[in-house]
Amino acid sequence: MNELAAELRGIHVLVIDDDQYARHFLRSVLEVSGALVTAARADDAIRAALIADVIVCDLASAEAAADEFLERLRHTCTSARDAGYRPSLSSRSA
């Protein structure tokens, strides 16, 4: 097993992208690297975000959907902070 796979083993990554091919590609790469992956469109992702360790979100593909998701995530996280929930957020550019 390579070093990256060892580092990602057991990490739940939420991949958010409106492009199904991008979701599939990122899911494949991350799963080969040992991550547990949920892939979704921004408008379907808020519940999955609550169990993810890391969120990878394409902020450029559908700005309205991504902005709405981030606002809902911030609101949800404000309520969840007392439970120890700390999301990580990353983005990729096209």
N, C-alpha and C positions, 0 to 999 in steps of 0.2 A: 504494500500500500504506500502511495506516495505521501509526502509530508503534508500537502494541502488537504488530501482526503482525511488524514488523521485530525487535522485542525477543524474540518467542517463536519466530521462525523457527529450526528445527533443534533446539529444546529438546524432549526426550522427557519427556512428562508421563504418569505412571501415575495413572489415576482409579480409586479403589476405592470401590464403593458396592454394596449389595445390591439396590438398586432399579434395575431395568434402564432405566427412564425417566430417572432422574437421571444414570446413566452415559451414556446417549445424548445428553442435553442438554449435559452438561459436555464430552463429546467434540466435539459440534458447535461449541460456542462456542470451545473451545480450538483446534480445527483451522482454523476461520475466522481465528483470530488467528495462525496460522502454526505452531502446535505440532504435533509428532508425538505422537499419543495412543494409549495402550493403556488399555483399560477392562476391569475385571475385578471379580469378587466377592472379598472378603477372603481366602477360603479357596483361591483360585486365583492369588493375586497375587505370591507370594514370588519366583518366577523373574523375572517382569517387573520387580520392584523393583530387581534387580541392574543393569539397564541404564537405568533411569529417571534423569533429571536431577532431577526434582521428583515428589513423590508427594502427591496430594490424596486424603485418606481421610475418608470419612464415619464418624466414630467413634460416632455416636449410633444408627445404624440397627440394627446387630447387635453389641452390645457384646462378646459372647463371641468372635465371629469377628474383630472389629477388634482386641481385646486380644491374641488369639492371633497374629494377623498381626504386630502391633507387637513382640511378644516374639520371634517367629521372625526378624523383620527386625533387631532389636537383636543377636540371637545371630549372625546371618549377617554383619552389619556389623562386629561385633567381629573376626570372622575376615578380613573384606575390607579393614579399615582400612589394613593394610600395603600393599595394592594401590592406595591413594589414593581409595577409594570413600567419598564423603560424601553421604548422602541428605539431602534436604530434606523436611520433613513438614508438612502443613497440614491443616486440617479445616474442614468447613462444618457449620453447624447447621441443623436442619430448621425 
